[in-house]
Amino acid sequence: MELDQLRQLVAIEREGTITAAAASLHLTQPSLSRSMQRLEAELGCELFDHEGNRVRLNEAGRVAIEHAKDVLDAERSLREAIIDLSRRRRTFVIRSVAPAPVWRLAARLCEEEPGTIIEPFLTDSEAEVADAVAKGHADLGVVLHALMTPGLSSRPFMTETLEFLVPEGHPLAEREELSFADADGEPFLIYSQVGFWMNLHRREMPHSQVLVQEDRTVFTQLLATTDVLAFTTDASQSATTPPGRVRVPITDASARQTFFVCCREENAPILEKLA
């Protein structure tokens, strides 16, 4: 039994259907269904009543939900306790809406204070980032807009620009630039840990099948062996273009995002060091 399965079970209750829950979790419906089938097999009982194309939690499912919530609450308490401990050990906790700013912040912080430990947490919610910083659960936050929240300071930090990774030989590989609309309808391979970018991909290309990969190694392997499109950015940790791929700039303004770093006002001097 995995924590992700418990989160998925809670999402199904919250969203009402497996299809809606899968969308909220950025998973495909078959993938979520298989995960629930594995959970049922492990527990030794069915958790859903099937009514045509719909499913509903049965009595065992409702019992499982209550225990799942208790376990997830305990997991959150554990994380918060570890965060509090980390704060006392020269550890910087960073909550961010995208991974690339964390890479750059980590490098800057380690330059300023060698030996600093970075604890990153990724989310697609600006509100969650601001709340964590305001409550002292994170030292720094990365958001998409300047914050006007009392008690918090923010400033521009970096800009990231998306590009398409197109397989060599693909008709779109010959283009010097592309818009999201040009590629809408093409299947896309996407690594799950991209924060807010995931929602942008789905919004800008509503007709594309999104193949989400949780494992970075598997994602890299599929990038080398499949002919579906993918994304990279000018802030990527890897400066090289994967073999068999062509980088094509994206013309849409939404493919370019400026990030703001924020902290509590009493810690504002650190923003000057990170500029």
N, C-alpha and C positions, 0 to 999 in steps of 0.2 A: 504494500500500500504506500502511495506517494502523496506528499502534500499537494502536488499539482492536481491529483485526482480529487482530493477533498475540495480544493478551490473550484474545480470544474463542477462538482456536485452542487455546491452552494450557488454557483452561477446559473445552473439549470433551474434551481428553485427561484432565484431572483428574476430571471428573464422569462420564465414560463415555458420555454421550449428548448430543445437541444439545438435547433437551428439558430435561434436568437442568442443562446449562450455561446455557441461556437463563434459567432460573429463578434461578440463582446470580448472573447478571449483571443481573437485573431487565429482561430483554428478552423479547419474544415469540418463540416458536419460529420463525415465518415470517421475522421480522426477522433473526434470527441466521443462518438458512439462506441468505437472500439475501446477507448480508454475506460468508459463506463462498463463495458462488457467484461474487461479484465478485473475491474473492481468488484463486480458482482460475482465473478468466478472465485476471487480471493475470499470474499465474505461468505460465499456458499449460499447466497439467496438473491432473488431478483429485487431490484430497488424501484422498478417502474412497472406500471400497468400500461399496456399498449392498446391504443384505441385508433385503429386505422393507421394513419400516418403520424399520429400524435402520441406522445408518451406523457404519463403523469406519475409523480411519486406515489408509491404505495405506502402501506404502513411501515414496512421495513425501511423504505427510503426516507420517510419522515424521521424515524429514529436515527438513521445514519446521519441525516442533516444536522440534528442537534449535537451529536457527538463531534461531527466534522467542525462545526462552529467552535466548539470548546477547544479542539486541537489547534485550530487556526488562531484563536485568541491566545492560547499558550505560546504558539510560535511567534506571534507579534510581541508578546511580553518578553520572550527570550531575546529577540532582536533588539528591543529597546534597552534591555539590561546590558547587552553586549556593547551597544552604542554608547551608553553611559560610561561603561568601563573604558572603552576606546578613547573617549574624550579625556580621560585622566592619564593617557599614555602617549601624548603627543600624536594622536591620530586625528586626521581631518576626515570628517564625514561629509560626503558630497552627495546631494540629491540633484538629479539632472533630468531634463526632458530629452536629452540626446547623448550618445556616448562620446562623440568627438571632443566636446568641450572638457570632458573629464580627463581625456588623455593630455590635453594641453595644460589644464589646471594642475594635474599631478606632476608634470614636468616642472612647472613654475614653482610649486610649493617645495619640491625636493631640492630645487636650486637654492631657494631661500633658506630652507632648514633641512640639510641632509639628514637622512634617517627618519624623516616623517613618513608615517604609514597612512595610506589613502584607503578609505572605506567608501566605495561608490554604490549608489542605489539609483536605478534607472526607473523612470515612470513616464507616462504620456500626459500627466496632469500638472499644469502650472500651479493650480491651487494646492495640490498635495505638496509640491516643493516649497511654496511660500509658507504653508502651515508648519512644515517640519522645521524650517529655519526659524520662524517666529517662536516656536515652542522650545527651541534649543536642541531639537533632535538631530539637527544637521548644522555643521559649521558654515558651509557654503551651499548655495543653490544655483542652478542654471535654469533660466526661464527664457521665454520668447519675447517678452516685453519689459520695459522699465517698470519697476514696481512703485506704486504710490501708497503702499501699506505703511501705516504709522509704525515706527520702531524698526523698519528695515531700510537698508541702503542698497542701491543697485547701480551698475554702470555697464556700458557695452564692453564685451570681452572679445568676441571673435565672430567671423562670418564663415559659414560653410555653404558650399555649392554642390548640388547633386549632378551626377552625370550618368548616362546610360552605359552599361557594359553589354555590348552587342556581340554575338558570336560572329567570327569571321565567316563570310559567305552568306550571311543573312541579308535580305534586301535592304534593311535599314542601316547596315554597316557602311554603305556607300555615302550616306548623308553626312554633311559637315556639321549639322545641328538638327535637333528634333524637339518637338513640343510633347507634352504629355498626351495630347490628343492624337498625335501621329502614332503613338505606341499603344493607345487604348485598344484593348481587345487581344493584345499579345499576352501569353502567359509569362509570369514573372517569378523568379526565384528570389526570396527575401529572407535574410537572417532576422530572427525574432527580436533580438536585442537592439532595436534602433529607436526606441522611445516614440516621440510624437511623429516621426517620419512615417511610421506605419499607417497612421490615420490619413496622412497626406496622400500616400500611395493609393489607398482605397478611394479617397475622395476624387483625386484627379484622374484615375483610370478605373471607373466603375464597371467597365465591361471586361477587364482583365482578370484572369484566374491568378490568384496570388498563392504561391507555393511557399509556405512559411516553414523554415527549418530552425529547430531549437538548438541543434548541435553545430558549433562552429566548424568542426572538422568535416562533418557530413556536408555542410553548406559549401565548403571549399572544394570538396570532391565533386559535388554535383555541378559546381561552376565550371569545372574542367571537363566534365563528361556529358553535359546536356546542351541543347541548343536553344534554351529559353533565355530571355533577357534578364538582366539583373541591374543593380545600381552600385555605384561607387561615389566617392566624394573627393574634393580637393583637400580634405582634412584627413584622409585615410591614413592609418598607421603604415600601410604599405604603399610606397611610392611607385611601385611597378604595376604595370597592367598584366592581369593574368594571361597566360598563354592561350592563344586561340580567341582572344577577346579584343574588341575595339572600343575605346572610350569616345562617346559622342556627347557633346555639351547639350544641356536642356535649356530651351529658350524661356520657359515660363518663369515669371518673377517668384512664384511660390517654391521654385527649386533652390532659391537662395535665401538663407535665413541668418539673421544676426542674433546672436545669443547674448543675454545679459547675465552677469554673475551677481549674486545678492548675498547679504549677510545681515546680522543684527547690527544696529547702529553703533553699539559699543565696540564692535569688531571692524568697523569701517576702514581703519588704517590699513588693514590687510589688502583691501581692494586696490590701494595705491601701489602696493608691491607687485600685484598681479597684472598691472596694466601693461 
